[in-house]
Structures are given as structure tokens and as C-alpha cells.
Amino acid sequence: MAIEKLKKSEDGIIRFNQGQLIDLEKLLGMQATDQEIAACFGIHRSTLIDIKKRDPVFAECYTRGKDTGRASLRHLMWQSALGSETREPNIAMQIFLAKNILGMSDKQELTGKDGKDFTIGIARDG
């Protein structure tokens, strides 16, 4: 993906044009970091953060791109967990989703008789 670098406008302010906003959403759809995005557009990370704070159109594109990427990833994970006619369900993904979405865990709590504490003894030979 060839990305057009950002330039200051005549008033000295850096603005994203429509094509750059489309590229931004694509990068965010892949969950690119602010550092990676800034590098692609030839600016410093702090400049990117400043633009996000002052430009509501940019901020909306930023949020939409991140959200779209998360939804796409979740969809792929879900499809992987379910499997298809040509692919077995991914059991590891099912476990991951169960833990992260349903709050399940592998935690086990052990108690003694009637829920009381128990002791462990160590037997020694001789």
C-alpha cells in the first residue's frame, strides 16, 4: 500500500485529505499502532495524537477503523472456532473465546472435607 505522506497546508496545519483518511482506516483495520501509522504518513507520533485531539473527522475515522478491525478479527476468530465444511473447528479458539467472552477459566480451588481447609503431609522413608 503506497501511502501519501502528510504535508503542512498553507496555514501551517497538517491535515489528512480524503485519500489519506481511507488509508488511515485501512491501517487501523489491521490494528496498526500510532507509531506505525505516524511512520507511514511521515510524521511524529505526537503529531498524530495532536491531530486526533483537534480534528473530529480524523477522530471519527480513527475510531471507525479500529472498531472495524476488531469486528473483523472477532468474526475470523468465531469462524475458526466453529469450523466449516472443509475445516475442523479450532478447539483452542473455542477455549480462548470461552475464557475471554464468557469469563470461564481453568482455575481450581481445592478444599478439604465439607469445604474446610486441608493439610498436606509429607511421608518420609525410614
N, C-alpha and C positions, 0 to 999 in steps of 0.2 A: 504494500500500500504506500504510494507516494503521497506524502503529506506536505502541503504548502506551509512554509514557515510563517510565523506571525511577524508583522511589521507595525511600527507606530504609525498612526494616522497623522494628518496634518496638524491636528490639535495636540499631538504628543501622547495620545492614549492608545493602548494596544486593544484592538477589538477583533473578535473572531468573525469571519464572513460566513455565509450560509454553507459553503463547501467545507470549511474548517469545522463548523458545528456538526456536520454529518460525520466527518472523520472522527471528531471527538466522541460522538455517540458510539461509533464502531469500536474505538479503543476501550471505552468504558464497558461496552458489552462483553469484552474479553477480560474485564476486571483489571485493566491496567492501573497502576498506581499513579499518584500525582507526579512523582518523579519521572516515571516513564512517559507520561503524557507531555510534561513540560519539555523533556528531551526531544520528543517527536516534533514539537512545534518550535523548538529553538529558543525557549525561554527558561527562566529560572523557576523552580518550584514555588517560591514565594510570590512570584508574579502571577502564576496560575491561581494561587489561593486568593490573591487580591482581586483578580477578575471574577472569581466565583462569588466573592462578597459583594461586589458593586454592580454586577450585570445580571439582572433577573432572568433574561433569556438564556444566558450561559448556564446559570444555576439550574434552570429547568431542564435543559439538555443534559447536563451532568447527572442529575437525579434520574431522569428517564433512562439514560444509557446504563447506569449502574443497576437500576431495577430490572431492565430488560435482560441484562446479562445474568442476573441472579435467577430470574424466572426461567431462562433458557437452560441454565445449569441444573436447576431443580428438575426441570422436565426430563433432561437427559439422565439424571440420576434415577428418577422414577421409572423411566423406560428400562434402564439397566436392571433395576430391582425386579421388575415384572417379567422381563424376558419377552420373547416373541416367538413366532412360528419357527424362526431359523436360529434362535439363540436361547440358551437356557437362562432362567432367572439368576441374577447375581446375588447369592446368599449374603456375601459380605456387605453389599449395598443395602440389602434389606435390614441387616443388623444395624448398620450405620444410621439409616433413616429412622428405625425404631428408637434408637437411643437419642437422636437429635430432634425428632419431631414429636415422638410420643413420650419422651422422658424416661424410657426404660434404661436399665443399667445392669451391669454384671455384679453389682455389689451384693455381698452376702454377709449377713450378721449372724454370728453363732452365739447360741445361749445354751445354758445347761438345762437340767430338768425343770419343768414348769416356768421357763423363761428366766431363771436365775443365772447368776454368773457361774462359770465353771472354772475348774482349775486343771492345769496340765501337769502331770507328774513325769519325771524322768527316771526311768529304771536304769540302774547300773548293774553290770555283771560283777559278781564276786563279792 
